[in-house]
């Protein structure tokens, strides 16, 4: 019985050794290369794929360049918007201060009829046959209702209307000088400037800060945030304010240049005088 068990164990060991050797032989066997893996075929495939790789590389560089330009433009527009919002806020503060000073100004006193300011209307006697009575002028401070009426009249009589300010002054019962003085609180009728209240301006500034460049459907969202204004009106308003800031900067540069020119001229004359002496 014991001999039989020993023989069975020996057979099992031999069988296991044979299987292990077969597996090791399979692992160490190097597979034969196919014709696709040969060097000439590999070189041919590389030459064929080279134009495709070059096109991909050019396209990749072009996309990177466009992304860099778009980012640069985005940064520039964001900086312009921030500067524009700051300029607008400062301008509104100055207008509020100026308007408060005007409203707080005391009413002028008049001692007699000779000193009373009157509004005289010239009438063609031949065609009319009668003279209109002299109407005392309104010389009091500008109220919110007066400014609202002035804005409506400026819209009714746009730029280019004959005797525009005479008509506006007559409707307001004020002198032409007073009417021109009142426009400091009202913006002229230009694209993007007409019909914007303080609340709408604040809403536009907040929307511009919230919906920056690159935001999907940016102007549609801004228009929804600004009451009673369309997408086109919001875009025109931003363009108008941007042009206003650029114009202001240009005027400041011109003023600075004009102040520097006389100084340079005097220095040149002094140097010429020194040379002659």
C-alpha positions as CSV (number, residue, x, y, z in Angstrom):
1,X,0.0,0.0,0.0
2,X,2.8,2.4,0.9
3,X,4.6,1.6,-2.3
4,X,1.6,2.5,-4.3
5,X,1.2,5.9,-2.6
6,X,4.9,6.7,-3.3
7,X,4.5,5.9,-7.0
8,X,1.4,8.1,-7.2
9,X,3.3,11.1,-5.6
10,X,6.2,10.6,-8.0
11,X,3.9,10.7,-11.0
12,X,2.2,13.9,-9.8
13,X,5.6,15.6,-9.3
14,X,6.7,14.6,-12.8
15,X,3.4,15.8,-14.3
16,X,3.7,19.2,-12.6
17,X,7.3,19.7,-13.7
18,X,6.4,19.0,-17.3
19,X,3.6,21.5,-17.2
20,X,5.8,24.2,-15.7
21,X,8.5,23.6,-18.3
22,X,5.9,23.9,-21.1
23,X,4.6,27.2,-19.7
24,X,8.1,28.6,-19.3
25,X,8.9,27.7,-22.9
26,X,5.9,29.5,-24.1
27,X,6.8,32.6,-22.1
28,X,10.3,32.8,-23.5
29,X,9.4,32.2,-27.0
30,X,9.8,35.4,-29.1
31,X,6.8,35.9,-31.5
32,X,7.7,36.2,-35.1
33,X,7.3,39.7,-36.5
34,X,4.8,40.3,-39.3
35,X,5.5,42.2,-42.4
36,X,3.7,45.3,-40.9
37,X,6.3,45.4,-38.1
38,X,9.3,45.4,-40.4
39,X,11.4,48.6,-40.7
40,X,10.6,49.5,-44.3
41,X,6.9,49.3,-43.7
42,X,7.3,51.4,-40.5
43,X,9.3,54.0,-42.4
44,X,6.7,54.1,-45.1
45,X,3.9,54.6,-42.5
46,X,5.8,57.4,-40.9
47,X,6.3,59.2,-44.1
48,X,2.6,58.9,-44.9
49,X,1.5,60.2,-41.5
50,X,4.0,63.1,-41.5
51,X,1.8,65.6,-43.5
52,X,-1.1,64.8,-41.2
53,X,1.1,65.5,-38.1
54,X,2.3,68.8,-39.6
55,X,-1.3,69.9,-40.3
56,X,-2.3,69.0,-36.8
57,X,0.7,70.9,-35.4
58,X,-0.1,74.0,-37.4
59,X,-3.8,73.9,-36.4
60,X,-2.8,73.5,-32.8
61,X,-0.5,76.5,-32.9
62,X,-3.2,78.6,-34.6
63,X,-5.8,77.7,-32.0
64,X,-3.4,78.6,-29.2
65,X,-2.6,81.9,-30.9
66,X,-6.4,82.7,-31.3
67,X,-7.0,81.8,-27.6
68,X,-4.1,84.2,-26.5
69,X,-5.5,87.0,-28.7
70,X,-9.1,86.4,-27.4
71,X,-7.8,86.5,-23.8
72,X,-5.9,89.7,-24.4
73,X,-8.9,91.3,-26.0
74,X,-11.1,90.1,-23.2
75,X,-8.7,91.7,-20.6
76,X,-8.7,94.9,-22.5
77,X,-12.5,95.1,-22.7
78,X,-12.8,94.2,-19.0
79,X,-10.4,97.0,-18.1
80,X,-12.3,99.5,-20.3
81,X,-15.6,98.5,-18.7
82,X,-14.2,98.9,-15.2
83,X,-12.8,102.3,-16.1
84,X,-16.0,103.3,-17.7
85,X,-18.1,102.3,-14.7
86,X,-15.8,104.3,-12.4
87,X,-15.9,107.4,-14.7
88,X,-19.7,107.2,-14.8
89,X,-20.0,106.9,-11.1
90,X,-17.7,109.9,-10.5
91,X,-19.6,111.9,-13.1
92,X,-22.9,111.1,-11.4
93,X,-21.6,112.2,-8.1
94,X,-20.4,115.5,-9.5
95,X,-23.8,116.0,-11.2
96,X,-25.6,115.3,-7.9
97,X,-23.4,117.8,-6.0
98,X,-23.8,120.4,-8.7
99,X,-27.6,119.9,-8.8
100,X,-27.8,120.2,-5.0
101,X,-25.9,123.4,-5.1
102,X,-28.3,124.8,-7.8
103,X,-31.4,123.8,-5.8
104,X,-29.9,125.3,-2.6
105,X,-29.1,128.6,-4.3
106,X,-31.4,131.5,-3.0
107,X,-33.9,133.1,-5.3
108,X,-32.8,136.4,-6.9
109,X,-34.4,139.5,-5.5
110,X,-35.7,142.3,-7.6
111,X,-36.2,145.9,-6.5
112,X,-38.2,147.3,-9.3
113,X,-39.7,146.8,-12.7
114,X,-36.5,148.2,-14.3
115,X,-34.4,145.4,-12.9
116,X,-37.0,142.6,-13.7
117,X,-35.9,140.1,-16.3
118,X,-38.5,139.7,-19.0
119,X,-38.9,137.4,-22.0
120,X,-39.5,139.4,-25.1
121,X,-41.0,137.8,-28.2
122,X,-40.3,139.4,-31.5
123,X,-43.5,139.6,-33.7
124,X,-43.8,140.5,-37.3
125,X,-46.2,143.4,-37.1
126,X,-47.1,143.3,-40.7
127,X,-48.2,139.7,-40.7
128,X,-49.6,139.4,-37.1
129,X,-51.1,142.9,-36.7
130,X,-50.7,142.8,-32.9
131,X,-48.0,142.4,-30.2
132,X,-47.9,139.7,-27.7
133,X,-47.9,140.7,-24.0
134,X,-44.6,140.6,-22.2
135,X,-44.4,137.6,-19.9
136,X,-42.3,137.6,-16.7
137,X,-39.6,134.9,-16.8
138,X,-39.3,132.0,-14.4
139,X,-36.0,132.7,-12.7
140,X,-36.3,130.2,-9.8
141,X,-34.1,127.2,-9.3
142,X,-34.5,124.1,-11.5
143,X,-36.8,121.5,-10.1
144,X,-37.1,117.8,-11.1
145,X,-40.3,118.6,-13.1
146,X,-38.4,121.4,-14.9
147,X,-35.6,119.1,-15.9
148,X,-38.0,116.4,-17.1
149,X,-39.8,119.0,-19.2
150,X,-36.5,120.2,-20.6
151,X,-35.6,116.7,-21.6
152,X,-38.9,116.3,-23.4
153,X,-38.5,119.6,-25.2
154,X,-35.0,118.6,-26.3
155,X,-36.4,115.5,-27.8
156,X,-39.3,117.4,-29.4
157,X,-36.8,119.9,-30.9
158,X,-33.8,117.8,-31.9
159,X,-30.4,119.2,-32.9
160,X,-30.7,121.1,-36.2
161,X,-34.1,122.6,-35.5
162,X,-34.3,126.3,-36.5
163,X,-34.2,128.5,-33.4
164,X,-34.2,125.4,-31.3
165,X,-33.2,127.0,-27.9
166,X,-35.5,130.0,-28.4
167,X,-38.5,127.6,-28.8
168,X,-37.3,125.5,-25.8
169,X,-36.9,128.7,-23.7
170,X,-40.3,130.0,-24.7
171,X,-42.0,126.7,-23.7
172,X,-40.2,126.7,-20.3
173,X,-40.9,130.4,-19.8
174,X,-37.2,131.0,-19.2
175,X,-34.4,132.9,-21.0
176,X,-32.2,131.1,-23.5
177,X,-29.3,131.5,-21.1
178,X,-31.3,129.8,-18.3
179,X,-32.4,127.0,-20.7
180,X,-28.7,126.3,-21.6
181,X,-27.8,126.4,-18.0
182,X,-30.4,123.7,-17.2
183,X,-28.9,121.2,-19.7
184,X,-26.1,120.5,-17.3
185,X,-28.6,118.2,-15.5
186,X,-29.9,116.6,-18.8
187,X,-27.9,114.8,-21.4
188,X,-28.2,115.8,-25.0
189,X,-30.2,113.6,-27.4
190,X,-27.5,111.4,-28.9
191,X,-27.6,107.6,-29.5
192,X,-27.3,105.8,-26.2
193,X,-27.8,108.9,-24.0
194,X,-31.5,109.6,-24.2
195,X,-34.1,108.3,-21.7
196,X,-31.8,106.7,-19.2
197,X,-32.8,107.1,-15.5
198,X,-30.5,106.7,-12.6
199,X,-32.0,103.4,-11.7
200,X,-31.5,102.0,-15.2
201,X,-27.9,103.3,-15.2
202,X,-27.2,101.5,-11.9
203,X,-28.8,98.3,-13.2
204,X,-26.7,98.5,-16.3
205,X,-23.5,98.9,-14.3
206,X,-24.4,96.0,-12.0
207,X,-25.3,93.8,-15.0
208,X,-22.0,94.6,-16.7
209,X,-20.1,93.6,-13.6
210,X,-22.1,90.4,-13.2
211,X,-22.1,89.2,-16.8
212,X,-18.5,89.7,-18.0
213,X,-17.1,89.0,-21.5
214,X,-17.3,85.3,-22.5
215,X,-20.6,84.8,-20.7
216,X,-23.2,83.0,-22.9
217,X,-26.1,85.2,-24.0
218,X,-24.4,88.1,-22.2
219,X,-26.4,91.0,-23.7
220,X,-29.7,89.2,-23.4
221,X,-29.1,88.8,-19.7
222,X,-28.0,92.4,-19.3
223,X,-31.1,93.6,-21.1
224,X,-33.3,91.5,-18.8
225,X,-31.6,93.1,-15.7
226,X,-32.1,96.7,-17.0
227,X,-35.8,97.7,-16.7
228,X,-37.6,98.9,-19.9
229,X,-34.4,98.6,-22.1
230,X,-33.6,96.3,-25.0
231,X,-30.4,94.6,-25.9
232,X,-29.6,97.1,-28.6
233,X,-30.3,100.1,-26.3
234,X,-27.9,98.6,-23.7
235,X,-25.2,98.1,-26.3
236,X,-25.6,101.6,-27.6
237,X,-25.5,103.0,-24.1
238,X,-22.2,101.2,-23.4
239,X,-20.7,102.4,-26.7
240,X,-21.9,106.0,-25.9
241,X,-20.3,106.0,-22.5
242,X,-17.1,104.5,-23.9
243,X,-16.8,107.2,-26.5
244,X,-17.5,109.8,-23.9
245,X,-14.6,108.6,-21.7
246,X,-12.3,108.5,-24.8
247,X,-13.4,112.0,-25.8
248,X,-12.7,113.3,-22.3
249,X,-9.2,111.8,-22.2
250,X,-8.5,113.2,-25.6
251,X,-9.5,116.7,-24.4
252,X,-7.4,116.4,-21.3
253,X,-4.4,115.4,-23.5
254,X,-5.0,118.3,-25.8
255,X,-5.2,120.7,-22.9
256,X,-2.0,119.3,-21.4
257,X,-0.2,119.6,-24.8
258,X,-1.4,123.2,-25.2
259,X,-0.1,124.0,-21.8
260,X,3.3,122.5,-22.6
261,X,3.8,124.2,-25.9
262,X,4.3,127.8,-24.6
263,X,6.8,126.5,-22.0
264,X,8.8,124.7,-24.7
265,X,8.7,127.8,-26.9
266,X,9.9,130.0,-24.0
267,X,12.7,127.6,-23.3
268,X,13.7,127.7,-27.0
269,X,13.7,131.5,-27.1
270,X,15.8,131.6,-23.9
271,X,18.3,129.2,-25.3
272,X,18.6,131.3,-28.5
273,X,19.0,134.5,-26.5
274,X,21.8,132.9,-24.5
275,X,23.5,131.8,-27.7
276,X,23.4,135.2,-29.3
277,X,24.8,136.9,-26.2
